[in-house]
């Protein structure tokens, strides 16, 4: 591939006192998005960005249908990002290491709580007790995933295990060490993906000469980046990721097989348009260039498809909601969220009549500028479709060393059958 001629000019990550460089890859369902990130003194700076189309690389069921088409698109997007580094740094940067997102539609998520009733409430909580409770919660989550294993999937591999919360006597606490109480509870979220899917991403990384590759669950990265109680609707090309986030951690995630391309296909079917004609109509509509009459026709053509999408989102959230109220903040991101009707229809949907919201949710498009880091060193505004890639850029490759992190570390890479 074209990038190979630059191998001898690579700068090893972390060499000397200079920054460590890393590539970020969000394969998407129709567009691959890439970043080149420079990390130094705990600060991440984006110095290159790229994107490339790969329509047909994924099948309707979410599996890779054309690995070569996907690799070619990712290669093109990486080259764009690497070429931009010449403008931003004065030299071409081609990182060896990479963070690659695991799409939501490949993931299975389980969030479980274990409650330990302490025999001596007056005794202060110690570190080993916290570790035991966290481990039990993690095991409950992995057992739940194993029970839910589909007959069509041979095995699942755990890719992330995160502590959502700790509580003493029903009260959430940041650190229970040294506290007293009759009950110590831990809630843990575990994400797993089919071994076949992970192998496909490792093969892609090898083809792109990205090694080692850190595979990160995209919903977990989004939750970590957003770090607030919220619902995220990541509207991609072929699918929509629905994420329920609490305390900066992922409680639940699901993927719906409808995204921005489906909205466009509604227009194409109604007006008998080719792909290019539909894209031209979409651009004109988004920019407000159509007449009032044509605008009304487009809105009518989209109405049923968007309402069906909202019904599916509501059904998904209904399954996720247990006993507590859902977060009242809903964010839309992804390229499909650019459709004006999607945002407006989401804002006017009767959420509170169907779902347990304490009050009507606030709904907005998630502007990457609202999120903390990484620093934009490219001189170009962020795009809403880059939100997932930016979240991956902020993911801590090295896990923490607290009691919860140590307790959950052995679960990573566990194979569930």
Buried (B, 14 or more C-beta within 10 A) or exposed (E): EEBEEBEEEBBEBEEEEEBBBBBBBBBBBBBBBBBBBBBEEEEBBBBBBBBBBBBEBBEEEBEBEBEEBBBBBBBBBBBBBBEBBEEBBEEBBBBBBBBBBBBBBBBBBBBBBBBBEBEEEEEEBEBEBBBBBBBBBBBBBBBBBBEEBEEEBEEBBBBBBBBBBBBBBEEBBEEBBEBBBBBBBBBBBBBBBBBBBBEBBBEBBEBBBBEEBBBBBBBBBBBBBBBEBBBBBBBBBBBBBBBBBBBBBBBBBBBBBBBBBBBBBBBBEBBEBEEEEBBEBBEBBEEEEBEEEBBEBBBEBBEEBBEEBBEBBBBBBEEBBEEEEBBBBBBBBBBBBBBBBBBEBBBEBEBBEEBBBEEEBEBEBBBBEEBEBBEBBBEEEBBBBBBBBBBBBBBEEEBEEBBBBBBBEEBEEBEBE
